[in-house]
């Protein structure tokens, strides 16, 4: 199945300016630490689904001692991650490959940990990708996700406007629905933690920076029109978070040790 690339260069530049080099989801190294909380990852093999530009994978290798395989649907992102791995001297510990929608190209039990940050929210068939995550984990292996979520109500006009500004495919779930999908895929010890209050503060900080100190650099990188577009994008993001419509959360599960 073919896939249409949804991340223009202007958006990538904006995300890296706000979230840090190589990052396409908020939180930077702190988000990686939250994802890997309580796991001894030294010498372990991690699959990063939706790896983007590779920033989290490099952090998992450098700080957390892991060997990381990053996969993504977006071939241009993978190409950039591969180049960055060489620049950082991590090509022997971080590898990246483009995949198609569907079964993952890995043997059963290939990984100790599967992580995903802000990627499963763009997948309509969550049971499918979670089932594949279970399959490629060794018995007792861990799934860790950070994702964008929604509340239980219908989308408001503001939320629809935010989707339009984003220009990215979203398949949002509530935190409870997402956790149930993980259980239905066969994971045990499933837990979910709402992180909306944390990102509400972060999003306001990001918006203030985009209006202030970051704005001249955004204009330099993106041009006036695109910079203003991204500022408006964040204005509406803050709005829908404040209204309780856009939410964030951390979820985890364990592959059963037997079966």
Secondary structure, DSSP 4 states (H G I P E B T S, - for coil): --------HHHHHHHHHHH-TT-SSTTHHHHHHHHTTT---TT-EEEEET-TTSHHHHHHHHTT--EEEEEES-HHHHHHHHHHHHHTT-TTTEEEEE--SSS-SS-TT-EEEEEEES-GGG-S-HHHHHHHHHHHEEEEEEEEEEEEEE-SSPPPHHHHHHHHHH-S------HHHHHHHHHHTTEEEEEEEE-HHHHHHHHHHHHHHHHTTTHHHHHHHH-HHHHHHHHHHHHHHHHHHHTT-EEEEEEEEEE-S--
